[in-house]
Amino acid sequence: MPGIDCSNAQRRPYESSNRKISLVTEEMIIELMTIAVPQDKNGGLGRDLASLVGPIHLQPGCLGCRSFRSWPEENMLQIEARWTSREDLVRHLKSDTYKKLLLLMELSPAPPRVEFFTVADLHGLDMVRDARSPE
C-alpha cells in the first residue's frame, strides 16, 4: 500500500469522502450549528436548512458545507461549514445567507447550539497509519 505524503506542513489538503476540496494553509475553522426541530415542521425546516448549503459553499473561503440529521436524536438538524480563515468566517456571519440561518434558528423550540472550532493541525489516514504502524 503506498504511503501518504504529509511532509508539506504549510499546505495540507482538506479531504472529504476521498475528494480533495481545497488547501488548508494556516488554520481552519469549523462551524457547527445544531437546531432542534419540532416533529410537525421536520421536513420543511430540514429542506430550508439544506437549501442554504449551496449558497454557503459558494462564499469566499468556504472549504465545504453540509447539513445532516443528528442520530439518534432525529429531531436535531445540523449544518457544518469549514472556513479557511477567521476573516472568511466573519464575512459569512455578516452575510444575508447567515441571516437566513438565524431566522431558521428562531423556529427552533430549544436554543440552538452554535460552535466554532479552530483547527491548527489536520490529519487523515496518515494518523491512522502512524498509530497502527509497528514501532
ABEGO torsion letter per residue (X at the ends): XBBBBAABAABBBBBBGGBBABBBAABBBBBBBBBBBBAAAAAAAAAAAAAAAAAAAABBGBAEBBBBBBOABAABBBBBBBBABAAAAAAAAABAAAAAAAAAAAABABBBBBBBBBBABBBBAAAAAAAABBX
